[in-house]
Amino acid sequence: MLEVSETNYDLLQKQVSSLIEDESNMIAILSNISALLNDSLDQINWVGFYLVEDNELILGPFQGHPACVHIAIGKGVCGTAVAKDESQLVADVNAFPGHIACDANSKSEIVIPIHKDSNVIGVLDIDAPITNRFNNEDKQGLENIVAIIENQLS
């Protein structure tokens, strides 16, 4: 199995800030960030965003194979992140109650809620083809990236 190289989140946060500093369009921001994360993170097979619309999550900009379009709030890892308003770090998606298998090759997942005006407006979702791909350093680094997005959208 391939080793996961350590991600330089300080550099990645600077790249995110630079990439979106003059942009206000949410779709453009999320599209470029999904592409940047896809290029920058080892051992992932899907990265993208789901956006809250009509009390469910709707697929937004992403990199990877086609994905589930509608996810109910409270269902799966993404829906749970929204319902609980907290990041979800899942070492083995097959052990997560109610996991929604959009891609059978995904083995672990991390989901970070995105806020605007104190409300969850979406999530950053990243899947990996190996178990235990994500750790607390990834969680903190990705939460910091989401904070940059939130500041840009405010």
Secondary structure, DSSP 8 states (H G I E B T S, - for coil): --------HHHHHHHHHHHHTT---HHHHHHHHHHHHHHH-SS-SEEEEEEEETTEEEEEEEEES---SEEETTSHHHHHHHHHTS-EEES-GGGSTT---SSTT--EEEEEEEEETTEEEEEEEEEESSTT---HHHHHHHHHHHHHHHHHH-
